[in-house]
Amino acid sequence: MNASTLIGMLVSCLLLACVLLFTAESPDSFLNLPGLAIVLTGTLAATFISYPLREVIRVVRLVGIVFHRENTYVRDDIDELVSLSRLWFKGDVRAVERALEGARNPFLRTGVQLVIANTKESEILDLLRWRIARLKAREHAEAQIFRTMAAYAPAFGMLGTLVGLVNMLEVMEQGGLAEIGPRMAVALLTTFYGILLANLVFKPIAVKLERRTEERLIAMNMVLEGIALISKRRLPSFIEETLNSFMATYQDEIRDPPQTSGPDATAGAGVHD
């Protein structure tokens, strides 16, 4: 399971436990199945009205990605591109075609196939950029569904609260505070459910899917750069160094962090003064 998702779930459970155990006389006070049903069914109904059925079904299948750590296989793609560039630099087209048969990245495979077909570099890049843009648009729309659900949930929570208030007003003349108080609490619980679902379920899933898309776009742009270099017949060593820069991580891209200990740091401080 994804470590950050697991931590978030544990902290969420701890938060709910604190709410139930330390802020109420009875944990049952926060249980209102009709109110929860109003929020869930209302949110789902509005979502199905807003989006085509195929998109909603596809998004439901993506929820599992939030709970699993996905491997982008960037290292494998770099090794594959470098290997193909060596074969292409030698002019061994047949060897490149044989190597492509084992390539598991369809984006990479398409780009290299266009290169060995002597397609113009500009045309190759235009096609691959279009595929990147298409993936970005599709996955952004998938994350947007959960953001839409996060907007609907509090609204249907307020709807449940209004329904509860109407029921409370009907008994105001008949009962005292002992009758009104519990009904008021039940009315407010639907708003609680709506806010909870929006901010602990729907929005986090949307953010997680957006971060996944960003990582996938970085990987695809890395492959795009590699294919462009192969098309230009650059040296395999240059291609390898260029692609490795996509995987390099620095605390600061502008300047290394200052040394805080040791004689060098002391000497440097003295010169600075």
Number of C-alpha atoms within 10 A of each C-alpha: 12 12 11 12 17 14 11 13 15 12 12 14 12 12 11 13 13 12 13 17 11 11 11 12 9 11 13 9 14 17 15 15 12 12 25 21 15 22 28 19 13 19 23 16 12 15 18 15 10 12 12 10 11 9 14 17 11 11 16 11 9 14 14 12 15 20 17 13 13 11 7 14 12 20 14 12 21 23 14 19 25 22 15 23 26 19 18 23 16 11 13 13 15 12 13 19 17 10 15 19 9 10 15 13 15 10 15 21 20 15 24 28 16 18 19 17 10 11 14 11 17 9 11 22 17 11 14 20 15 12 14 18 12 12 16 17 12 13 16 16 16 20 22 17 21 24 19 18 23 25 18 22 29 23 19 25 30 22 20 27 23 16 15 20 18 14 15 20 13 11 13 12 9 9 11 10 10 8 13 19 12 12 18 18 16 22 25 19 23 33 24 18 25 27 22 18 21 21 16 14 15 20 21 19 24 23 16 17 22 19 13 16 19 15 13 19 16 16 20 23 15 22 26 21 17 26 29 20 20 25 22 12 16 16 14 21 12 12 22 17 12 16 23 15 10 17 14 7 8 10 8 8 7 7 8 9 9 8 12 10 8 8 10 11 13 13 10 12 12 9 8 7 5
